[in-house]
Amino acid sequence: MTKRIFLVLPLILLNFLIKAQVNINDSLALVDLYNNTGGSSWKNNTNWLSGNVSNWYGVTVTGNRVTRLYLVNNGLNGYIPQSFSNLSGIVDIFLSQNKLTGTIPNDLTNLSKLYSIYLNDNHLEGSIPTFSLVYNITLNIIHLENNQLSGEIPRSLRYLRTITDLNLSNNKLSGSIPGEIVGTILYDLDLSYNNLSGPVPDSLKNFKNLRTVKLNNNNLSGTIPNGLLSGICNSIDLSSNHLTGNIPADLTNNGSITQVILSNNQLSGQIPTGIGNLTGLQVLKLDNNQLSGSIPVSLKNLSRLTSLYLNNNQFTGAIPHGLCNLPDLQELDLSNNQFTFDGMECVGQKDNSSVLTQYDYQDQRILTLNFHDTKLSLNAGGTLSNNTYYVYKDSVLLKTVKGDSSFIVNEGGKYWVEVTNDKANKLRLYSNPLDVPEGIILPLEWISFTARECSGNACLQWQTENEQNTSHFEIEKSTDGENFSKINTQASRNKSGINTYQTTDLNPWTGLNFYRIKQIDLDGKYTYSSVASVRIDRETALKIIPNPASSFFILQGTQNVNALSIFDTTGRITRQWRNVKNNQQLDINDLPPGMYIIKITENDKESTHKLIKH
């Protein structure tokens, strides 16, 4: 009985193959695939092993040859049989996203009509088969990614002159990338997530149609070849390697590229200043390198940019204002660099005002804390009024100061300062710790300074505290609040506690008078008080006509003007006259339009007046 069964089965199979009207070798190869990959458990095995082969799920027949096999994500579990290479008429193979194991049959490379092969996302192992110049003249697409393939990339791939899409990513491939990896019409190359080493092949720049290059997450070393970045149409990813050197300047000649990812390398130097020429750029990732210098202002031209990663480098300088005005920028990471609040406020404001943005800019440079003449000071950048300074002494908060970056200290100790900013609230800057010696001589402290009119004179009063090193005071006067001259000297009491001083200017000018006090130390150093002002109004018939004036003016109501001088707003004398008569025409035709101060000396009294020149 057993012998009869074995005799009947070949007859049934032969009868099936005759009815199938398909090349017998093709049918047998498909049956082997079915049996070796658990066909009875496939997700879809409709009509397999019954009826015409052309009706089997996923099989396309042209004439009497199988030309296409599409079994993507269909539960194939097992190995590809050697007989599979008998499908000599097949054009497209789609077996991705299954559980195929074992090696890729070497004879698959003899399929002379093969156009595309997708074996990606399986558990295939072993090496990639060697290709032949004789057979593989039509092969266009190879996808073997997400397997466990090992060994080197075959040098024979260079025979595949028609390859446009090669994806070998996420395997265990080692060795270097062949100099001539495939023919020169390659569009897309993905060798990422392997163990490849050596340099990026210089020959890649010879591919004139490259759209994407992904060599990321390998062990590649050396520099980025000149001419490579300028020839890629869409995107390049060289991240997570050991590349060194500068970013090639020829990158700035590529207006069509949309993604440049060079993260996690050892690149140095600066970002090319012409980076703004990449008007199609959407993603730029340069993070985790050793780049330095400032962010190029030309970045403001990248109006399509959505993601910018510059974190973990050594960038310095101000953040360009145009950066935070990019309309589509949703992801920005500037963290772990050497920035301050200089330009960072705009970044913080945009981040705080939109739920669509994710901006990171924390962990920046250590600020330099300076000590001079009993004052601690540092430069944190940004708008001073937005900054808050937390001064610590021996790790205890000593004082909190808003809008002032210098701090008087009165005893020695270890000081450091923390700085925050109202607009850029994700960033806290810290200074270096600084040891301040004991025995500090505190500077004079200004308490108040006032000026008032008293019987036509200007009465001045000021108060100080902590005079330990004060020699004397100089009283200075100005007509415009900017250009001062000394008019008197007052001795200092030079003692602790509050000291009050008074003096009177017996010759104030008619109009507004500005005063300040210059405090001179015993060692010649000095400080200034605040500026105080007082208006002296005297009854007088003196008039300036016309005012505003265009080409001349005259004085009316005066008898004997000894001298008349015109000052511009910088304090520079522009005109002078002596012994001016009443109604005398004074020419100002060639003075530039603007505001001027006229100082008049009459009967040994001085007065100031404002003149507008049209």
C-alpha positions as CSV (number, residue, x, y, z in Angstrom):
1,M,0.0,0.0,0.0
2,T,2.8,2.4,0.9
3,K,4.5,1.9,-2.5
4,R,1.3,2.7,-4.3
5,I,1.0,6.1,-2.4
6,F,4.6,7.1,-3.4
7,L,3.9,6.1,-7.0
8,V,0.6,8.2,-7.1
9,L,2.1,11.5,-5.6
10,P,4.6,12.1,-8.5
11,L,1.8,11.4,-11.0
12,I,-0.5,13.9,-9.2
13,L,2.3,16.6,-9.2
14,L,3.1,15.9,-12.8
15,N,-0.5,16.2,-13.8
16,F,-0.7,19.6,-11.8
17,L,2.3,21.0,-13.6
18,I,1.0,20.1,-17.0
19,K,-2.3,21.8,-16.2
20,A,-0.5,24.9,-14.8
21,Q,0.8,25.7,-18.3
22,V,3.9,27.4,-16.7
23,N,7.5,26.5,-17.2
24,I,8.1,23.3,-15.1
25,N,11.2,24.7,-13.4
26,D,9.3,27.8,-12.4
27,S,6.5,25.7,-10.9
28,L,8.9,23.4,-9.0
29,A,10.8,26.4,-7.6
30,L,7.6,27.9,-6.3
31,V,6.6,24.6,-4.7
32,D,10.0,24.3,-3.0
33,L,9.6,27.8,-1.7
34,Y,6.1,26.9,-0.3
35,N,7.4,23.8,1.4
36,N,10.6,25.4,2.8
37,T,8.9,28.4,4.3
38,G,5.8,26.9,5.9
39,G,3.4,27.7,3.1
40,S,0.5,26.1,4.9
41,S,0.9,28.7,7.6
42,W,1.3,31.8,5.4
43,K,-1.1,34.6,6.0
44,N,-2.3,34.3,2.5
45,N,-1.7,31.1,0.4
46,T,-4.8,31.4,-1.8
47,N,-4.8,28.8,-4.7
48,W,-1.2,27.7,-4.0
49,L,-0.5,24.2,-5.2
50,S,-3.8,24.0,-7.0
51,G,-5.0,25.2,-10.4
52,N,-3.1,27.5,-12.6
53,V,0.1,29.1,-11.2
54,S,-1.0,32.4,-12.5
55,N,-3.9,32.3,-10.0
56,W,-1.6,31.7,-7.0
57,Y,-1.6,34.5,-4.5
58,G,1.3,37.0,-5.2
59,V,2.5,35.3,-8.5
60,T,2.5,37.1,-11.8
61,V,2.9,35.0,-15.0
62,T,3.8,36.4,-18.4
63,G,3.5,33.9,-21.2
64,N,4.6,30.7,-19.5
65,R,7.2,32.3,-17.2
66,V,6.9,33.6,-13.6
67,T,7.9,37.2,-13.8
68,R,6.9,38.7,-10.5
69,L,6.6,37.3,-6.9
70,Y,5.0,39.5,-4.3
71,L,4.8,37.9,-0.8
72,V,5.6,40.9,1.4
73,N,4.7,40.4,5.1
74,N,3.1,37.1,4.4
75,G,4.5,35.0,7.2
76,L,7.2,33.1,5.3
77,N,9.3,31.2,7.8
78,G,12.3,29.2,6.6
79,Y,15.0,29.5,4.0
80,I,15.1,30.3,0.3
81,P,15.7,27.0,-1.6
82,Q,18.5,26.7,-4.2
83,S,15.9,25.9,-6.8
84,F,14.6,29.4,-6.5
85,S,17.4,30.5,-8.8
86,N,15.6,28.5,-11.6
87,L,13.1,31.3,-12.0
88,S,15.2,32.6,-14.9
89,G,12.4,34.7,-16.3
90,I,11.6,36.6,-13.1
91,V,11.8,40.4,-13.1
92,D,10.7,41.4,-9.6
93,I,11.1,39.6,-6.3
94,F,9.3,41.0,-3.2
95,L,9.9,38.8,-0.1
96,S,10.5,41.5,2.5
97,Q,9.1,41.6,6.0
98,N,9.0,37.9,6.6
99,K,11.1,35.5,8.8
100,L,13.4,34.1,6.1
101,T,16.6,32.6,7.5
102,G,19.8,31.0,6.2
103,T,21.8,32.5,3.4
104,I,21.0,34.1,0.1
105,P,21.5,31.4,-2.7
106,N,24.5,32.3,-4.7
107,D,22.8,31.4,-8.0
108,L,20.3,34.2,-7.5
109,T,22.9,36.4,-9.1
110,N,22.5,34.5,-12.3
111,L,18.9,35.7,-12.8
112,S,19.6,37.7,-16.0
113,K,16.2,39.4,-16.3
114,L,16.0,40.5,-12.7
115,Y,15.2,44.1,-12.3
116,S,14.4,44.4,-8.5
117,I,14.9,42.2,-5.5
118,Y,13.5,43.0,-2.0
119,L,14.7,40.6,0.7
120,N,14.8,43.3,3.4
121,D,13.5,42.9,7.0
122,N,14.1,39.2,7.4
123,H,16.7,37.1,9.3
124,L,19.1,36.3,6.5
125,E,22.7,35.8,7.3
126,G,26.0,35.0,5.7
127,S,27.6,37.1,2.9
128,I,26.2,38.9,0.0
129,P,26.5,36.8,-3.2
130,T,29.0,37.7,-5.8
131,F,27.5,39.3,-8.9
132,S,28.6,38.7,-12.5
133,L,29.1,41.2,-15.4
134,V,27.6,38.5,-17.7
135,Y,24.3,38.0,-16.1
136,N,23.3,41.1,-14.1
137,I,22.8,43.6,-16.9
138,T,19.2,44.6,-15.9
139,L,19.3,44.7,-12.1
140,N,18.2,48.1,-10.9
141,I,17.1,47.8,-7.3
142,I,18.6,45.8,-4.4
143,H,17.1,46.0,-0.9
144,L,18.8,43.7,1.6
145,E,18.4,46.0,4.7
146,N,17.5,44.8,8.2
147,N,19.0,41.4,8.1
148,Q,22.1,39.8,9.7
149,L,24.3,39.8,6.6
150,S,28.1,39.9,7.3
151,G,31.4,40.0,5.6
152,E,32.5,42.7,3.2
153,I,30.5,44.5,0.4
154,P,31.4,42.5,-2.7
155,R,33.7,44.3,-5.1
156,S,31.7,42.6,-7.9
157,L,28.9,45.1,-7.3
158,R,30.8,47.4,-9.6
159,Y,29.6,45.3,-12.5
160,L,26.0,46.3,-11.8
161,R,26.0,49.3,-14.2
162,T,22.3,49.8,-14.1
163,I,21.8,49.9,-10.3
164,T,19.9,53.0,-9.2
165,D,18.9,52.0,-5.7
166,L,21.1,50.0,-3.3
167,N,20.2,49.5,0.3
168,L,22.3,47.3,2.6
169,S,21.6,49.1,5.8
170,N,21.1,47.5,9.3
171,N,23.3,44.5,8.8
172,K,26.7,43.4,10.1
173,L,28.8,44.3,7.1
174,S,32.5,45.1,7.7
175,G,35.5,46.3,5.8
176,S,35.7,49.4,3.7
177,I,33.3,50.7,1.1
178,P,34.6,49.8,-2.4
179,G,35.8,52.7,-4.4
180,E,33.7,51.7,-7.3
181,I,30.7,50.3,-5.5
182,V,28.3,50.2,-8.4
183,G,27.7,51.8,-11.8
184,T,27.6,55.6,-12.1
185,I,23.8,56.1,-12.5
186,L,23.1,55.4,-8.8
187,Y,20.3,57.4,-7.3
188,D,20.0,56.2,-3.7
189,L,22.7,54.6,-1.6
190,D,22.1,53.3,2.0
191,L,24.8,51.5,3.9
192,S,23.9,52.8,7.3
193,Y,24.0,50.9,10.6
194,N,26.8,48.4,9.7
195,N,30.4,48.0,10.9
196,L,32.0,49.6,7.8
197,S,35.4,51.3,8.3
198,G,37.9,53.3,6.2
199,P,37.2,56.6,4.4
200,V,34.2,57.8,2.5
201,P,35.1,56.9,-1.1
202,D,36.2,59.9,-3.0
203,S,34.6,58.3,-6.1
204,L,31.1,59.0,-4.8
205,K,31.4,62.6,-6.1
206,N,31.4,61.1,-9.6
207,F,27.8,60.0,-9.3
208,K,25.9,62.7,-11.1
209,N,22.4,61.6,-10.2
210,L,22.7,60.9,-6.5
211,R,19.6,61.8,-4.6
212,T,20.3,60.3,-1.2
213,V,23.4,59.0,0.6
214,K,23.2,57.3,4.0
215,L,26.5,56.1,5.5
216,N,25.6,56.9,9.1
217,N,26.2,54.7,12.1
218,N,29.4,53.0,10.9
219,N,33.1,53.4,11.8
220,L,34.1,55.5,8.9
221,S,37.1,57.9,9.3
222,G,39.0,60.6,7.5
223,T,37.5,63.7,5.9
224,I,34.4,64.4,3.9
225,P,35.6,64.4,0.2
226,N,35.5,67.7,-1.6
227,G,32.8,67.8,-4.2
228,L,30.6,65.2,-2.6
229,L,28.1,67.4,-0.7
230,S,27.6,69.7,-3.7
231,G,26.4,66.8,-6.0
232,I,23.7,65.3,-3.9
233,C,20.2,66.3,-4.9
234,N,18.2,65.5,-1.8
235,S,19.8,64.3,1.4
236,I,23.1,63.0,2.9
237,D,23.6,61.4,6.3
238,L,27.1,60.8,7.5
239,S,26.3,60.9,11.2
240,S,27.7,58.7,14.0
241,N,31.1,57.9,12.4
242,H,34.6,59.2,13.2
243,L,34.9,61.8,10.5
244,T,37.3,64.7,11.0
245,G,38.3,67.9,9.3
246,N,36.1,70.8,8.2
247,I,32.7,70.9,6.5
248,P,33.6,71.3,2.8
249,A,32.8,74.8,1.6
250,D,31.4,73.3,-1.7
251,L,28.3,72.4,0.3
252,T,27.2,76.0,-0.2
253,N,26.9,75.5,-3.9
254,N,24.0,73.0,-3.5
255,G,20.7,74.9,-3.7
256,S,18.6,71.7,-4.0
257,I,19.7,69.6,-1.0
258,T,17.0,69.3,1.7
259,Q,18.8,67.4,4.4
260,V,22.4,67.5,5.7
261,I,23.1,65.3,8.7
262,L,26.7,65.2,10.0
263,S,26.0,64.7,13.7
264,N,28.2,62.6,16.1
265,N,31.6,62.9,14.4
266,Q,34.7,64.8,15.2
267,L,34.3,67.6,12.6
268,S,36.1,70.9,13.5
269,G,36.3,74.4,12.1
270,Q,33.3,76.7,11.4
271,I,30.0,76.4,9.5
272,P,30.6,77.7,6.0
273,T,29.5,81.3,5.8
274,G,27.6,80.7,2.6
275,I,25.3,78.1,4.3
276,G,22.4,80.5,3.5
277,N,22.7,79.6,-0.2
278,L,21.0,76.2,0.5
279,T,17.6,77.7,0.0
280,G,15.9,74.3,-0.2
281,L,17.4,73.0,3.1
282,Q,14.8,71.7,5.6
283,V,17.0,69.7,8.0
284,L,20.5,70.6,9.2
285,K,22.1,68.5,12.0
286,L,25.7,69.3,13.0
287,D,25.4,68.3,16.7
288,N,28.0,66.5,18.7
289,N,31.1,67.6,16.9
290,Q,33.9,70.0,17.7
291,L,32.7,72.9,15.5
292,S,33.4,76.5,16.7
293,G,33.1,80.1,15.7
294,S,29.8,81.9,15.4
295,I,26.5,80.9,13.7
296,P,26.6,82.4,10.2
297,V,24.2,85.3,9.7
298,S,23.2,83.9,6.3
299,L,21.2,81.2,8.1
300,K,18.3,83.7,8.1
301,N,17.9,82.9,4.4
302,L,16.9,79.3,5.0
303,S,13.2,80.0,4.9
304,R,12.2,76.3,4.5
305,L,14.3,75.1,7.5
306,T,12.3,73.0,10.0
307,S,15.0,71.4,12.1
308,L,18.4,72.8,13.2
309,Y,20.7,70.9,15.6
310,L,23.9,72.6,16.7
311,N,24.1,71.3,20.2
312,N,27.2,69.9,21.8
313,N,29.8,71.9,20.0
314,Q,32.0,75.0,20.8
315,F,30.0,77.7,19.1
316,T,30.4,81.3,20.5
317,G,29.1,84.8,19.7
318,A,25.7,86.2,19.5
319,I,22.7,84.2,18.1
320,P,21.8,85.9,14.8
321,H,18.5,87.7,15.2
322,G,17.2,86.3,11.9
323,L,17.4,82.7,13.3
324,C,14.3,83.0,15.4
325,N,12.4,84.6,12.6
326,L,12.6,81.6,10.3
327,P,8.9,80.8,9.7
328,D,9.0,77.0,9.6
329,L,11.7,76.3,12.3
330,Q,10.1,73.9,14.7
331,E,13.1,72.1,16.2
332,L,16.1,74.0,17.4
333,D,18.8,72.8,19.7
334,L,21.7,75.1,20.7
335,S,22.4,73.5,24.0
336,N,25.9,72.7,25.3
337,N,27.9,75.4,23.5
338,Q,29.6,78.6,24.6
339,F,26.7,81.1,24.1
340,T,25.5,83.7,26.6
341,F,22.1,85.6,26.6
342,D,23.5,87.6,23.6
343,G,20.8,87.1,21.0
344,M,19.2,84.3,23.0
345,E,16.2,86.3,24.2
346,C,14.6,86.2,20.8
347,V,14.9,82.4,20.7
348,G,13.4,82.1,24.2
349,Q,10.5,84.4,23.3
350,K,9.6,82.4,20.2
351,D,9.8,79.1,22.1
352,N,7.5,80.5,24.8
353,S,5.0,81.9,22.4
354,S,4.3,78.8,20.3
355,V,3.2,75.2,21.2
356,L,4.6,74.0,17.8
357,T,8.2,74.8,18.6
358,Q,10.7,72.8,20.6
359,Y,13.8,74.9,21.3
360,D,16.6,73.8,23.6
361,Y,19.4,76.2,24.5
362,Q,20.5,75.3,28.1
363,D,24.0,74.4,29.4
364,Q,26.2,77.1,27.9
365,R,29.6,78.7,28.7
366,I,31.0,79.4,32.2
367,L,31.1,83.1,32.6
368,T,34.3,84.9,33.7
369,L,33.8,86.5,37.1
370,N,36.1,89.6,37.6
371,F,37.1,91.4,40.8
372,H,38.4,95.0,40.7
373,D,38.2,97.8,43.3
374,T,35.9,95.8,45.6
375,K,33.5,95.1,42.8
376,L,32.6,91.7,41.2
377,S,31.5,91.9,37.6
378,L,30.7,89.7,34.7
379,N,29.2,89.8,31.2
380,A,26.2,87.5,30.6
381,G,25.0,89.2,27.4
382,G,21.3,90.0,26.7
383,T,19.3,93.0,27.8
384,L,20.6,94.1,31.2
385,S,17.2,94.9,32.5
386,N,16.0,91.3,31.8
387,N,18.9,89.7,33.7
388,T,18.7,88.7,37.3
389,Y,22.0,88.0,39.2
390,Y,22.2,85.7,42.2
391,V,25.5,86.3,44.0
392,Y,26.8,83.5,46.2
393,K,29.5,83.6,48.9
394,D,30.8,80.4,50.2
395,S,27.8,78.6,48.5
396,V,25.3,80.7,50.4
397,L,23.1,83.2,48.5
398,L,24.3,86.6,49.4
399,K,22.2,89.0,47.3
400,T,19.9,89.0,44.3
401,V,20.4,91.9,41.9
402,K,18.1,92.9,38.9
403,G,19.6,94.7,36.0
404,D,23.1,95.4,37.3
405,S,26.1,93.2,36.5
406,S,28.5,94.6,39.0
407,F,28.3,94.0,42.8
408,I,30.2,95.5,45.7
409,V,31.6,93.0,48.2
410,N,32.9,94.0,51.7
411,E,34.6,90.8,52.8
412,G,36.7,88.0,51.4
413,G,35.5,84.6,50.5
414,K,34.7,82.3,47.5
415,Y,32.2,84.0,45.2
416,W,30.2,82.8,42.2
417,V,27.2,84.2,40.3
418,E,24.2,82.6,38.7
419,V,22.3,84.6,36.0
420,T,18.8,84.1,34.6
421,N,16.9,86.1,31.9
422,D,13.2,86.9,31.8
423,K,12.9,86.1,28.1
424,A,15.3,83.1,27.7
425,N,14.0,81.3,30.8
426,K,15.4,77.8,29.9
427,L,19.0,79.0,30.3
428,R,20.9,79.6,33.5
429,L,24.4,80.8,33.2
430,Y,27.1,80.3,35.9
431,S,30.3,82.0,36.6
432,N,33.6,80.4,37.7
433,P,34.2,80.5,41.4
434,L,36.5,83.4,42.5
435,D,38.5,83.8,45.7
436,V,38.3,87.4,47.0
437,P,41.0,88.2,49.5
438,E,40.4,89.6,53.0
439,G,41.2,93.3,53.9
440,I,39.0,95.0,51.3
441,I,38.9,98.8,51.2
442,L,35.3,99.6,50.3
443,P,34.7,102.5,47.8
444,L,32.9,105.6,48.6
445,E,29.1,105.1,48.3
446,W,27.0,107.9,46.8
447,I,23.8,108.4,48.8
448,S,22.3,111.5,47.1
449,F,23.0,114.5,44.9
450,T,20.6,117.4,44.3
451,A,20.6,120.8,42.6
452,R,18.1,123.6,43.2
453,E,17.6,127.3,42.4
454,C,18.4,129.7,45.2
455,S,18.1,133.5,44.7
456,G,19.1,133.1,41.1
457,N,22.0,130.8,41.9
458,A,22.4,127.0,41.8
459,C,22.7,125.4,45.2
460,L,24.2,121.9,45.2
461,Q,24.2,119.3,48.0
462,W,25.4,115.7,48.1
463,Q,25.8,113.0,50.6
464,T,28.4,110.1,50.7
465,E,29.1,107.2,53.0
466,N,32.2,105.1,53.7
467,E,34.9,107.6,52.8
468,Q,38.1,105.6,53.4
469,N,40.3,106.6,50.5
470,T,38.9,109.9,49.3
471,S,41.1,113.0,48.5
472,H,38.6,115.6,47.3
473,F,35.6,116.4,45.0
474,E,35.4,118.3,41.8
475,I,32.2,120.1,40.8
476,E,31.5,120.0,37.1
477,K,28.9,121.8,35.0
478,S,27.4,121.3,31.5
479,T,24.8,122.9,29.2
480,D,23.7,119.7,27.5
481,G,24.2,117.0,30.2
482,E,27.0,115.3,28.2
483,N,30.0,117.7,28.0
484,F,31.1,118.8,31.5
485,S,33.8,121.2,32.7
486,K,35.2,121.7,36.2
487,I,34.0,124.9,38.0
488,N,35.1,124.3,41.6
489,T,36.8,121.9,44.1
490,Q,35.7,120.7,47.5
491,A,37.9,119.0,50.1
492,S,36.9,115.6,51.5
493,R,36.4,114.8,55.1
494,N,37.5,111.2,54.4
495,K,35.8,109.5,57.3
496,S,33.3,106.8,57.8
497,G,29.6,107.4,58.2
498,I,27.4,109.8,56.3
499,N,29.0,113.0,55.1
500,T,27.0,115.9,53.7
501,Y,28.5,118.6,51.4
502,Q,27.1,121.9,50.0
503,T,28.3,124.4,47.5
504,T,26.8,127.2,45.4
505,D,27.3,128.1,41.7
506,L,27.1,131.9,41.7
507,N,27.2,132.1,37.9
508,P,24.7,129.7,36.6
509,W,23.5,130.1,33.0
510,T,20.0,131.3,32.2
511,G,18.1,128.1,31.3
512,L,19.0,124.5,32.1
513,N,22.2,123.8,34.0
514,F,23.6,120.2,34.5
515,Y,25.9,119.3,37.4
516,R,27.9,116.3,38.6
517,I,30.5,115.6,41.3
518,K,33.7,113.8,40.5
519,Q,35.2,112.0,43.6
520,I,39.0,111.6,43.5
521,D,40.7,108.9,45.5
522,L,44.1,109.3,47.2
523,D,45.5,107.0,44.6
524,G,44.1,109.1,41.7
525,K,41.2,106.8,40.9
526,Y,37.8,108.4,40.6
527,T,34.1,107.9,40.3
528,Y,31.1,110.1,39.4
529,S,27.9,110.9,41.1
530,S,24.6,110.9,39.2
531,V,23.8,114.0,37.1
532,A,21.5,116.7,38.7
533,S,19.9,119.6,36.8
534,V,18.3,123.0,37.7
535,R,16.7,125.6,35.5
536,I,17.5,129.3,36.2
537,D,14.9,131.7,34.9
538,R,15.8,135.4,34.9
539,E,13.6,138.1,33.7
540,T,15.0,139.3,30.4
541,A,13.7,140.8,27.1
542,L,16.2,138.9,25.0
543,K,14.6,137.1,22.1
544,I,16.0,134.9,19.2
545,I,14.1,135.7,16.0
546,P,13.1,133.6,14.0
547,N,13.3,130.4,15.9
548,P,13.2,127.9,14.2
549,A,15.4,129.6,11.7
550,S,16.6,128.7,8.2
551,S,19.4,131.0,7.1
552,F,19.9,133.6,9.8
553,F,18.6,134.9,13.2
554,I,18.8,138.2,15.2
555,L,18.8,139.0,18.9
556,Q,16.3,141.4,20.2
557,G,16.1,143.1,23.6
558,T,19.8,143.2,24.3
559,Q,22.3,146.1,24.5
560,N,25.8,144.6,24.7
561,V,26.4,140.9,24.0
562,N,30.0,140.4,24.6
563,A,30.2,136.9,23.0
564,L,27.8,134.5,21.4
565,S,28.7,130.8,20.6
566,I,26.7,128.1,18.9
567,F,27.2,124.5,20.0
568,D,26.0,121.3,18.3
569,T,24.6,118.4,20.3
570,T,28.0,116.9,20.7
571,G,29.3,120.1,22.4
572,R,31.4,121.2,19.4
573,I,31.5,125.0,18.7
574,T,30.1,125.7,15.2
575,R,29.9,129.5,15.2
576,Q,31.2,132.4,17.4
577,W,30.6,136.2,17.3
578,R,31.8,139.0,19.6
579,N,30.1,142.3,20.4
580,V,26.8,141.4,18.8
581,K,24.5,144.3,18.3
582,N,20.7,144.4,18.9
583,N,18.9,143.2,15.6
584,Q,22.2,142.3,14.0
585,Q,21.7,139.5,11.4
586,L,23.7,136.4,12.2
587,D,24.2,134.0,9.3
588,I,23.7,130.3,9.8
589,N,22.9,129.4,6.2
590,D,25.5,126.6,6.0
591,L,24.7,124.9,9.3
592,P,23.1,121.5,8.9
593,P,19.5,121.2,10.1
594,G,19.1,120.2,13.7
595,M,19.1,121.4,17.3
596,Y,21.8,123.8,18.6
597,I,22.6,125.4,22.0
598,I,23.4,129.2,21.9
599,K,25.6,130.4,24.8
600,I,25.4,134.2,25.3
601,T,27.7,136.2,27.6
602,E,26.2,139.6,28.5
603,N,27.6,141.8,31.3
604,D,29.7,139.0,32.6
605,K,26.6,136.8,32.9
606,E,26.0,133.7,30.8
607,S,22.8,132.3,29.5
608,T,21.9,129.4,27.3
609,H,19.2,129.1,24.7
610,K,17.9,126.5,22.3
611,L,17.9,127.1,18.5
612,I,16.2,124.9,15.9
613,K,17.8,125.1,12.4
614,H,15.5,124.0,9.5
